Amino acid sequence: MTRGYRLLVLVATLLAFAVVVVGAYVRLSDAGLGCPDWPLCYGHPVPEPVSDAAAHAKAWKEMGHRYIAGTLGLLLCALAGWAWRLRRDRGLTLLLLALVVLQATLGKWTVTMLLRPAVVTSHLLGGMAIFALLVLLCLRQGSYAPAPRARAARPAALASLLLLAVQIALGGWVSANYAGLACPDLPGCRGALLPAMDFGSAFHVVRELGRTAEGALLSNEALTAIHWTHRVFALAVLCVALATAARAYRLEGLRIPALAVAALVALQFLLGVLNVAFSLPLPLADAHNAGAALLLASLVVLNFFSFRGLRPFR
């Protein structure tokens, strides 16, 4: 029974990663409103054939994401019930169950509120949180050897994780506001290190897509502020994560997680640069989202072993 439970945890984790990647693909391919109603699509459980092939494709993308997310929700329900029966991981599985209910609500609001940036960004963060908690749940199924020196990496590992969480939120804000090409040049932005920017409108949370809080069109200066802030935090994440990896690499039992963090943060930074250089092609943009999820997972792993004072292998 325990082996089956562990397998279910692994399957749910992989499926959560797929939901994050597919959700980003739906958003980046402008299919977030492929089905204008929820949970059905134009009143049907399966998109009906229409003369507009592009609209039909978008509807299938949106419904495909809903089917995968719904399957994950059912798996988490089964996982919570199984954990309760086994008397293990009860708190964590119940938290996951609560998050998936919240995530479904945010998915509904994403459609019914016509892609409001705050809702879209919250939906992304919810998906990332579920994936991160499932990675933690996977780690809790293992058997490890003590490594007391690993605890020395705690402050740096936690700082990196928190900074990455902010950066993921900023990345979601960029995507939700379609600001991915607001700074089309490198290494500066619109030919300057500090271009003209409107931070007040850029980070006003309660507003419609493409509008200020007063209802006016969102200016280029606001979009620039959104993109520029994400870039600055990307540099911060790169520096802090690499310093954390270097620190952890020298500690007992943390070499493999440290190498994973260093490799993934470097890859993620490169993908960000390439997205701007090649004007945000869909495969690269989706890979950037997937890279964020993998980097998040690597930092969850590093924090797990540093806070527990363990090494990955017995």
C-alpha positions as CSV (number, residue, x, y, z in Angstrom):
1,M,0.0,0.0,0.0
2,T,2.8,2.4,0.9
3,R,4.5,1.8,-2.5
4,G,1.3,2.6,-4.3
5,Y,0.9,5.8,-2.3
6,R,4.5,6.9,-3.2
7,L,3.8,6.1,-6.9
8,L,0.6,8.3,-6.7
9,V,2.6,11.1,-5.2
10,L,5.2,10.9,-8.0
11,V,2.5,10.8,-10.7
12,A,0.7,13.8,-9.2
13,T,3.9,15.8,-9.1
14,L,4.7,15.1,-12.8
15,L,1.1,16.0,-13.7
16,A,1.3,19.2,-11.7
17,F,4.4,20.1,-13.7
18,A,2.5,19.4,-16.9
19,V,-0.4,21.6,-15.8
20,V,2.0,24.5,-15.2
21,V,3.6,24.1,-18.6
22,V,0.3,23.6,-20.5
23,G,-1.3,26.5,-18.7
24,A,1.6,28.7,-19.8
25,Y,1.2,27.5,-23.3
26,V,-2.5,28.3,-23.3
27,R,-1.8,31.8,-22.0
28,L,1.1,32.5,-24.3
29,S,-0.8,31.3,-27.4
30,D,-3.6,33.7,-26.5
31,A,-6.1,30.9,-25.9
32,G,-7.0,31.9,-22.4
33,L,-10.5,32.9,-23.6
34,G,-10.7,30.1,-26.1
35,C,-13.8,29.0,-24.1
36,P,-15.7,32.1,-22.8
37,D,-17.7,30.1,-20.3
38,W,-16.7,27.8,-17.4
39,P,-16.4,24.8,-16.8
40,L,-18.0,24.0,-20.2
41,C,-17.0,25.4,-23.6
42,Y,-19.8,27.2,-25.3
43,G,-22.1,25.1,-23.2
44,H,-20.5,21.8,-24.2
45,P,-18.0,19.5,-22.4
46,V,-16.1,19.1,-25.7
47,P,-15.5,22.0,-28.1
48,E,-18.0,21.8,-31.0
49,P,-16.7,22.1,-34.6
50,V,-16.9,25.6,-35.9
51,S,-16.0,27.2,-39.3
52,D,-13.2,29.3,-37.7
53,A,-10.3,26.8,-37.4
54,A,-8.2,29.1,-35.3
55,A,-10.9,29.7,-32.7
56,H,-11.6,25.9,-32.6
57,A,-7.9,25.2,-31.9
58,K,-7.9,27.8,-29.1
59,A,-11.0,26.2,-27.6
60,W,-9.3,22.8,-27.6
61,K,-6.2,24.3,-26.0
62,E,-8.2,25.8,-23.2
63,M,-10.3,22.7,-22.6
64,G,-7.2,20.4,-22.8
65,H,-5.7,22.4,-19.9
66,R,-9.0,22.1,-18.0
67,Y,-9.0,18.3,-18.5
68,I,-5.4,17.9,-17.3
69,A,-6.0,20.2,-14.3
70,G,-9.2,18.4,-13.4
71,T,-7.4,15.1,-13.5
72,L,-4.8,16.5,-11.1
73,G,-7.6,17.7,-8.8
74,L,-9.0,14.1,-8.7
75,L,-5.5,12.7,-8.0
76,L,-5.1,15.1,-5.1
77,C,-8.4,14.1,-3.7
78,A,-7.4,10.4,-3.8
79,L,-4.0,11.3,-2.3
80,A,-5.6,13.1,0.6
81,G,-7.9,10.2,1.3
82,W,-5.0,7.7,1.1
83,A,-2.8,9.8,3.3
84,W,-5.5,10.0,5.9
85,R,-5.9,6.2,5.8
86,L,-2.1,5.7,6.2
87,R,-1.9,8.3,9.0
88,R,0.9,10.2,7.2
89,D,1.3,13.6,5.4
90,R,-2.2,14.5,6.4
91,G,-1.6,18.2,6.9
92,L,0.3,18.6,3.6
93,T,-2.2,16.7,1.5
94,L,-5.1,18.6,3.0
95,L,-3.3,21.9,2.2
96,L,-2.8,20.6,-1.4
97,L,-6.6,19.8,-1.6
98,A,-7.4,23.3,-0.4
99,L,-5.1,24.9,-2.9
100,V,-6.5,22.9,-5.8
101,V,-10.0,24.1,-4.9
102,L,-8.7,27.7,-4.8
103,Q,-6.9,27.1,-8.1
104,A,-10.1,25.9,-9.7
105,T,-11.8,29.0,-8.5
106,L,-9.1,31.2,-9.9
107,G,-9.3,29.3,-13.2
108,K,-13.0,30.1,-13.4
109,W,-12.4,33.8,-12.5
110,T,-9.6,34.0,-15.2
111,V,-12.3,33.3,-17.8
112,T,-15.3,35.1,-16.2
113,M,-13.3,38.2,-15.3
114,L,-11.7,38.4,-18.8
115,L,-8.1,37.8,-18.0
116,R,-7.7,40.4,-15.2
117,P,-3.9,40.5,-14.6
118,A,-4.2,40.0,-10.8
119,V,-6.3,36.8,-11.3
120,V,-4.1,35.4,-14.1
121,T,-1.0,36.0,-12.0
122,S,-2.6,34.5,-8.9
123,H,-3.6,31.5,-11.0
124,L,0.1,31.0,-12.1
125,L,1.3,31.3,-8.5
126,G,-1.3,28.8,-7.3
127,G,-0.1,26.3,-9.9
128,M,3.5,26.8,-8.9
129,A,2.6,26.4,-5.2
130,I,0.9,23.1,-5.8
131,F,3.9,21.8,-7.8
132,A,6.3,23.0,-5.1
133,L,4.3,21.3,-2.3
134,L,4.1,18.1,-4.3
135,V,7.9,18.1,-4.8
136,L,8.1,18.5,-1.0
137,L,5.7,15.6,-0.6
138,C,7.9,13.5,-2.9
139,L,11.0,14.3,-0.8
140,R,9.2,13.3,2.4
141,Q,8.8,9.7,1.0
142,G,12.5,9.1,0.9
143,S,15.0,7.7,3.4
144,Y,18.1,9.8,4.0
145,A,21.3,9.9,6.0
146,P,22.1,12.6,8.5
147,A,24.3,15.5,7.4
148,P,24.4,18.1,10.2
149,R,26.7,20.5,8.3
150,A,24.0,20.9,5.6
151,R,22.1,23.2,8.0
152,A,24.7,25.9,7.4
153,A,23.0,26.6,4.0
154,R,19.6,27.4,5.5
155,P,19.7,31.2,5.4
156,A,21.0,31.4,1.8
157,A,18.7,28.6,0.6
158,L,15.6,30.2,2.1
159,A,16.6,33.7,0.8
160,S,17.0,32.2,-2.8
161,L,13.6,30.5,-2.5
162,L,11.8,33.7,-1.4
163,L,13.5,35.8,-4.0
164,L,12.5,33.3,-6.7
165,A,8.9,33.4,-5.5
166,V,8.9,37.2,-6.0
167,Q,10.5,36.8,-9.4
168,I,7.9,34.2,-10.5
169,A,5.1,36.6,-9.5
170,L,6.8,39.4,-11.5
171,G,7.1,37.0,-14.5
172,G,3.4,36.2,-14.2
173,W,2.7,39.9,-14.1
174,V,4.7,40.4,-17.2
175,S,2.9,37.7,-19.1
176,A,-0.6,38.7,-17.7
177,N,-0.1,42.2,-19.0
178,Y,1.5,41.2,-22.3
179,A,4.6,43.1,-21.5
180,G,7.1,40.5,-22.7
181,L,8.4,42.8,-25.4
182,A,8.0,46.1,-23.7
183,C,11.8,46.3,-23.7
184,P,12.8,44.9,-27.1
185,D,16.5,45.5,-26.8
186,L,19.5,44.2,-24.8
187,P,21.2,44.8,-22.4
188,G,19.3,48.1,-21.9
189,C,15.6,48.9,-22.3
190,R,14.5,51.2,-25.0
191,G,18.0,52.4,-25.5
192,A,18.6,53.3,-21.8
193,L,19.4,51.7,-18.5
194,L,16.6,53.7,-16.9
195,P,13.9,54.3,-19.5
196,A,10.8,56.4,-18.9
197,M,8.5,54.3,-16.6
198,D,5.2,54.6,-14.9
199,F,5.3,52.3,-11.8
200,G,2.0,53.6,-10.3
201,S,-0.1,52.2,-13.2
202,A,2.2,49.3,-13.8
203,F,1.7,47.7,-10.4
204,H,-1.9,48.7,-9.6
205,V,-3.4,45.4,-8.9
206,V,-7.2,46.0,-9.2
207,R,-7.7,46.8,-12.8
208,E,-8.8,45.3,-16.2
209,L,-6.4,43.9,-18.7
210,G,-4.7,46.7,-20.7
211,R,-6.3,49.4,-18.6
212,T,-5.3,51.7,-15.7
213,A,-7.3,51.8,-12.5
214,E,-9.2,54.7,-14.0
215,G,-10.0,52.8,-17.2
216,A,-7.6,54.6,-19.5
217,L,-5.3,52.5,-21.8
218,L,-2.2,51.3,-20.1
219,S,0.8,53.3,-21.4
220,N,4.0,52.0,-22.9
221,E,5.8,53.5,-19.8
222,A,3.7,51.3,-17.5
223,L,4.5,48.2,-19.6
224,T,8.1,49.1,-19.7
225,A,8.1,49.4,-15.8
226,I,6.7,45.9,-15.6
227,H,9.3,44.4,-17.9
228,W,12.2,46.4,-16.5
229,T,11.4,45.3,-12.9
230,H,11.3,41.6,-14.0
231,R,14.7,42.0,-15.6
232,V,16.3,43.6,-12.5
233,F,14.9,40.9,-10.2
234,A,16.3,38.3,-12.7
235,L,19.8,39.6,-12.1
236,A,19.2,39.5,-8.3
237,V,17.9,35.9,-8.5
238,L,20.9,34.9,-10.7
239,C,23.5,36.4,-8.3
240,V,21.8,35.1,-5.1
241,A,21.1,31.6,-6.4
242,L,24.6,31.2,-7.7
243,A,26.1,32.4,-4.4
244,T,23.8,30.0,-2.6
245,A,24.8,27.1,-4.9
246,A,28.5,27.9,-4.3
247,R,28.0,27.9,-0.5
248,A,25.9,24.7,-0.6
249,Y,28.4,22.9,-2.8
250,R,31.0,23.0,-0.1
251,L,28.7,21.4,2.5
252,E,28.2,17.7,3.2
253,G,25.4,16.1,1.2
254,L,24.4,19.2,-0.8
255,R,26.6,19.0,-3.9
256,I,24.0,17.5,-6.2
257,P,21.2,20.0,-5.2
258,A,23.7,22.8,-5.4
259,L,24.7,21.9,-9.0
260,A,21.1,21.6,-10.0
261,V,20.3,25.1,-8.7
262,A,23.4,26.6,-10.4
263,A,22.6,24.9,-13.7
264,L,18.9,25.7,-13.7
265,V,19.3,29.4,-12.7
266,A,21.9,29.9,-15.5
267,L,19.6,28.2,-18.0
268,Q,16.6,30.2,-16.9
269,F,18.6,33.5,-17.2
270,L,19.7,32.4,-20.7
271,L,16.2,31.6,-21.7
272,G,15.1,35.1,-20.6
273,V,17.7,36.7,-22.7
274,L,16.9,34.6,-25.7
275,N,13.2,35.4,-25.4
276,V,14.0,39.1,-25.8
277,A,16.6,38.5,-28.5
278,F,14.2,36.4,-30.7
279,S,11.0,38.4,-29.9
280,L,9.3,36.0,-27.6
281,P,8.8,32.8,-29.8
282,L,6.2,30.5,-28.2
283,P,8.5,27.5,-27.6
284,L,11.1,29.6,-25.9
285,A,8.5,31.5,-23.8
286,D,6.9,28.3,-22.6
287,A,10.4,26.8,-21.9
288,H,11.1,29.9,-19.7
289,N,8.0,29.1,-17.7
290,A,9.0,25.4,-17.4
291,G,12.5,26.5,-16.3
292,A,11.0,28.6,-13.6
293,A,9.1,25.6,-12.3
294,L,12.2,23.4,-12.4
295,L,14.3,26.1,-10.6
296,L,11.6,26.3,-8.0
297,A,11.7,22.5,-7.5
298,S,15.5,22.6,-7.2
299,L,15.4,25.2,-4.5
300,V,12.6,23.3,-2.6
301,V,15.0,20.3,-2.7
302,L,17.9,22.4,-1.4
303,N,15.9,23.9,1.4
304,F,14.5,20.4,2.3
305,F,18.0,18.9,2.9
306,S,19.5,22.0,4.5
307,F,16.7,22.5,7.0
308,R,16.5,18.8,7.8
309,G,20.3,18.4,8.0
310,L,20.2,15.5,5.6
311,R,22.0,14.2,2.6
312,P,20.1,12.9,-0.5
313,F,21.4,9.3,-0.3
314,R,21.7,7.0,2.7
